[in-house]
Amino acid sequence: MGNKSVLKIQRVRTNLLLALMSAAVLTTVFGSHTFAQSTGASSADNVLKVSPLRTDVTIAAGTSKEVEVTVTNLTASPLTVDPIENDFIAGDENGTPALILNANSYAPTHSLKRFMTPLTDVTIAGDTSKTIDVLITVPKTAQAGGYFGAVRFEPTIAGSGGQVNLSANVASLILLTVPGPAVEKLNLTDFDIQQNNITGAYFQTPKNLSAYIRFQNEGNLQESPFGVVDIKNGNKEVYEANFNVAEPRDVILPDSARHWQIPLEHVGTFGHYTVTATLAYGQDNQTIEITKSFWVIPLYVIIGAIVALLVLIGIIILIIFAIRRRRRRYSTSRRHGFGSQTYRR
């Protein structure tokens, strides 16, 4: 990769350090979130919250480690909470996890649930929090790569014989990396310029433009691509956007695809623009660089160009008719002149 791309990746690393410095503040504001809210349940049913939402952990094969998850009882009364281990898979290409809720089912690949020690019920006093230690034991035979699962917490309904309240459950995701010779392979399947989710190369206005990036993970480790996307008008850079640099970075699970849409700003009302994405992923910072160009041509320019073209075509047609008419007159006059000479003889 050229010097320019190296400088861009270095600039992204600087931005990542800045993001890490502000992570403590962001965690205070956004670090806890109820899973019930993300699944559309009414906020009135949210009696629990969990933190962190996601934990990234590395555990070597043949060893164990505990992951701490904090559960908070938002009600004034004590709650008995049932912790449940689940695997999950990619639910869509937006990064939404799909939990496998069947207690006897596992993910077909990359199952973390098989490594998690079952948990017992815990009682949490009103308006207090309790930290749950989730023990993960990775067998010696485990292959290097990524494994993922979740710990879901369901409050039991008082007087129901241990029945759980499904509308109020919360979950904390755990992404495990088993170090070793893992396969890291991301394919950039799409890089397009879109306006209102419609791909094109010509746009009438610069409003709602975005770069559409889609990756397919064909390796066996969750990946977090990052980088920069810049826009140029000729040789002039008009805009630059960081891609997936906020911590924790969005991930693409193995055997799945994920896409992002990056807003393109500071684009003028007319001109030719070039969008370049300089991206990196993996432990060895494998790099990808791709370029796409597009035009912004306002409607009045298009109408003016069509009118000008029609006028030009009309002028050309008139010239052709005038030339043909002149040729016909010239041919007729020559024929008449030649005939009169013959008659005088």
C-alpha positions, 0 to 999 in steps of 0.5 A: 500500500502507498504512503498515502494509505499508510498515513490514513491508517495511522490517522485512524489509529490516532482517532481510535486512541481518542475514542478510547480516552472518551470511552469511560464517559460514553459508557456512563451514558450508554453502557447499560441498555435493556434488551427488552427495549431493543426488541420492542417491549414497552418501557413500562416492562423494563424492570432490569438493565444489564452492563456491559452490553457486550464483552470481548474476551480472549481465552486460550484453549485449555484454560478458564476465565470469568466474565463479569456481568452486572444486573440492576433491579429497577424496581423497589421490590426484590426480584429473583432472576433466572440467568440463561446461557444462549448462543446467537447468530447474525439476525440480519446485515445490520448487526442485530443478533438473533438469540437461539432461545431453545434451551436444548439448541446450540449454534451450528458453529462457533457455539460459546454456550458449550463452554459456559458453566450453567448459572443458578437463580439469584435474588436482587434487592430493590434498586440495587445491582449484583455482579454475576460471574460467568465462568467460561472454560475452553477445552484443549481441543477447541480450534482457534477462532471466534465463539459467541453467546449471551447471558440472558436474565429473566425475572420470575413472576411472584406467585407463579411457581417460578414462571419467567416474565419474557417481556422484561428479559435483558441480555449481555453478549459475549464474544470470545477469541481463542488465540491461534492460527485462525482464518481471517478473510473478509471480502468486500462484496459491495461498494456503491454510492447511494441516494435514499438507498438507491444506487447510482452514478448520476444524481440531481442533488447532493442530498442524502448521499451515502457510501454503501459498504458490504463485507462477507466474513469467510473466516472463522473469527469475528472481524471489525473493519475500520478505516477512512472514506474521503471525497474529492472533487478533482484533486481537492478533498472536500470531505473525510469520514471515519469508518467504524472507529468508535469503541467497541467497534462493530463486528462481522460474525463468521459465516455472515455478512454486514453492511454500513451506510456512511453519509457523504457530506460537503458535496456541491450542487454540480460536479464530478466526485471520487469516493475512496475507502481505505480500510483495514482489518485483522490482527495483521491489518490487512488493507483494502482500498477501493474507489468509486466516482459519481456526478451531481448534475442538477435538473436545470442543467440536464434540461438546459443540456437537452434544450441545447442539444435539440437546438443544435440538432435543429440547426444541423437539420436546417443546414442539411436541408439548405445544402440539399436545396442549394444543390437541387437548384444548382443541378436544375440551373445546369440542366436548363443551361445545357438544353438551351445551348443544344437548341441554338445549334 
